[in-house]
Each structure stands twice: as structure tokens, then as C-alpha cells.
Amino acid sequence: MTKSKNSPAPTSTELVITPFATALEHPDGLTSAVIAELDRLMGVVADLQASSHADSTIERYSRQWDRFVRWCSAHSLPSTLPVPVELLMLYVADWATKDPPPAHATIVQALAAIDWVHANRKVPQPRSPELDKLRRGMRNRLGVAPKRKAAPLLLTHLLPLGRYLLAPTRAQVRDAMVIGLRALELSYGEITALSDSDATAISPEKFELRIVDRIVTIPLHEGFLDLGRTLTQWLELRGEWSGPLISRLTSDDSVIARPISVQTVRSIILKWARRANVELTHGTVVNNEEAIMLLQNALALVPSNVRNMACIWLLWAGALRSDELVHVRIKHLSFDESGMTLTIPRSKTDQEGKGMVAFVPRGDHLETDVVGAVERWIELLRAAGANDDNFILCPVDRHENLCLFAEDYNGSLQPIPAVNGQVVTDMIRESLRAARIEGIDIDAFSSHSGKRGIATQLARSKVDLSAIATVTRHKSLQTVKGYVEEEERKTTSALLNLEL
């Protein structure tokens, strides 16, 4: 059959592909701009590959690798790649025989970190039957149970902790007393000279303050100043001991049985005037209107306490891990009349970022209302200029200023990066310590106390196993079952039938 002259020439469906490496060896057709773009894309590739693990996992792996390098250096051994299997076994043996020995999970993590370094450098990972045998022996010798479980954070802890965090500190109440006494036209010297014996409750409604040449009556409910109630608070916080009425305080808010100085009186007045943006018209003598503004600021909730309450309560009710909490931004929270919805964009069990949602209903009690605690903190964040991209767990400096933004390389202000997960454990322990809750081992609490605490609290309330797993977002019911069984042992033991 002859071809028509008008028939189109046959086209090949096969693509001619030049190997990428070969193409780059002969970059005749590549401009400097294309080469720069390829370099940029290689950097993107490296970043995306690094994202195969969570940031917290990479941080832990880096610490474990640093430990291995230090061990090699201490024993005059090279830490070059690939790590010889024999060297790795010596490292594990030395660590596993320490006193006290590490947890089995810690050594497993260390070995995974060494594998991770090999994989990143595209070096074969150390493997051998002898190493596998060592792993099994280590597992049998150390056991797989955790060395110490985090103490569960329960409502019995949150209630007194909430009362503390919502109350003014000793320093705040003392400063309010100084402002109120100055508003009553007491001089610096008269304020510093007051003794506990000079304050007398003459009736359920009135206090008398004995000054050198006069007596000042203070009603317990004085309306705008309410100095009587403030004095009652101060006497309770001050404690029962003889000495100056307005005493000094230590940095941790403890009372010192020494009077404040005249200079301290002046400093207190001026400090709260600055914070209230009040320009005093009569030096440091305050009129009624000025006193109200200073007192409102002096007795306002402490920003760091508001933050701690919001974050600890959210950690607990949201059953969050520390790395989940530190990455919660304002935009991840939404509120309505029924409660609060939290979107968790990424977590340890959701590396692909599919996202998970937690709902927390509104509470009836101020001290344990999670939604109210978070709303108060968001309001402070917004007032300080925070936007939707700011993390809710932001630093607060020693002057109670919120640290929200930092300059980038271009001089633009960007939200402060997420803090380290260890901050969560420190925040919980410091708050419990400051609240002076008795009968607890504060060092037993950690960032895992929230997730473990809500699971334990629900188990005590006889909530169904699957319902608890829904709240805690555990994929395995076996993990949740451990919390339930731990509580059931305390109430179903046959030994309870004995009259011991």
C-alpha cells in the first residue's frame, strides 16, 4: 500500500530523556539564574526531607547523637560514619550498666538517633545478628516499663491552683494598701511606721487605724476604694505575727518582718501610676479618681498567671502533648456559647498534618472553667497587639510584659517562634510550687500530666473506654485501658472486703 503524499509524517511517542546528572555536567544551556533557582530548590528538598520527622523528634535525636559523640571523645574513640557495630554495642553496654540504669525506651531512642544520622548522610546503618541479640538482652535486663510515670493532674489540683492564679499576689495587695493609705492622705512616714497593733477591727463593718495624732476609720466596704476588704486580704496574706503592718516582701512573694522604706512607698505609687498611664497632679498624693485607676491596675490579674492558667487548663482538657500545646496559635481556637473548639494542625500521631479537632464545653466554676481561662488570656494577647498567627504560649518577661514579636533578617516584625516543650513542664511545676499545694511531689508532674490527668479523671467518673479514647485521641484502646485499670484497682480490690 502506497502512502499518500498528504499523509502526515509519523511522530515518535518515545521521549528522549537525558539523565539529570549528565545534563548538569554539561550546563551549556543553563543560565546563572537557572542554576541559582536549582540551588534554591535543592534547599527546599532538604527542608522537606527534614520534615519527615517532627521537630521535637529531631531535637531528641540530635541530643542523643551529641551524647554518643561525647562518649566517643571521652574514650578517645572516633565517631566517624558508618559507626562500627562493635563500637555501638560497647556504647550500649556502658550506658545500660550505669547506676541507676536508663529506661529501656531511652536507649532505644538513642539507637534510633544513630540510625537517623546514618540515613541523613546516606550511609548504611549498623546492623548485625550480634546487635539484635544485644537489643533483646537489654530489653530483658532493663524491662520495658517506664521508670517513672508522670503524676496525673486532677481536679483536686486544678481547683486550688485556679484559686491561686486568679487571686492577686501578696505584692499586689500590699501595693494596693499603700495606694489606699496614700489616698487617705497618710504621709510616707506614717505608712512605714504603722504596726499590726495599729489596725483594729472595731466591728464586722469597720477597721480603725491608729496614727500618731489621730484615728482613721476604714469601712470594710468603702465603695470605689474598698480599702477595708483590701486590708482584710492583706492581714490574711501577711500572717499572724507582731511587727510592721506594711512589710517587705522577697522576690518569691514571702513576707519579711521589716517595714518598707519611705522610698519604697514613693516607688510603689509611681510604678502603678506609670502602668495606669496616670500623670499624678499632686506629686505622689493621689485623689479619689487617680486612686481608683491605680488600684484597678494594682489588683488586676497577673499576665503570667493568666497565661499559665489558660495553657495548663488547655493542656489538661484538650489532652495535649507539650509539642501540640506550644504550637497552638490564636487562629486555632474558636469560641461560641457552648464552648471552645481547638484545631490541632499537627501532632505526634498525625505527622501528615491531616488535623484533629478537640471540643471543650464551658464550665460552671471560675476556678476550673477552661474556656473562660483561655478567653481571658486571648483578650490580654489581643490587647497587647497579638494577631491570629501568634502562639498562645508566649514568653512573659519579669516586668509582666508579653513578648509577642521579634525582628527578622529584613527588619520586619514576626511572631515569636514556638517555645521549647520543656517550658510546659517548668510552667506546671512552678505554678504548683507557687500555689503551695500540700501533699504532692511537684517533681513528679510534667507536661504529660495533663493528658494522663484527664484520662484518669474520666476513668474515676466511670466514663466509657471508647469515650475516653475520643477525648485523649489515643489510637490504641489498650493505652487508655491502662488508666482505667489503674483506677479500678483502687476500688475493686478484694482486700477491701477485709477489716484490716
Secondary structure, 3 states (H helix, E strand, C coil): CCCCCCCCCCCCCCCCCCCHHHHHHCHHHCCHHHHHHHHHHHHHHHHHHHCCCCHHHHHHHHHHHHHHHHHHHHCCCCCCCCCCHHHHHHHHHHHHCCCCCCCHHHHHHHHHHHHHHHHHCCCCCCCCHHHHHHHHHHHHHHCCCCCCCCCCCCHHHHHHHHHHHHCCCHHHHHHHHHHHHHHCCCCHHHHHHCEHHHEEEEECCEEEEECCCCEEEEECCCCCCCHHHHHHHHHHHHCCCCCECCEEECCCCCEEEEECCHHHHHHHHHHHHHHCCCCCCECCECCHHHHHHHHHHHCCCCHHHHHHHHHHHHHHHCCCCHHHHCCCEHHHEEECCCEEEEEECCECCECCCCCEEEEEECCCCCCCCHHHHHHHHHHHHHHCCCCCCCECCCCECCCCCECCEEECCCCCEEECCCCCCHHHHHHHHHHHHHHCCCCCCHHHCCCCHHHHHHHHHHHHCCCCHHHHHHHHCCCCHHHHHHHHHHHHHHHHCHHHHCCC
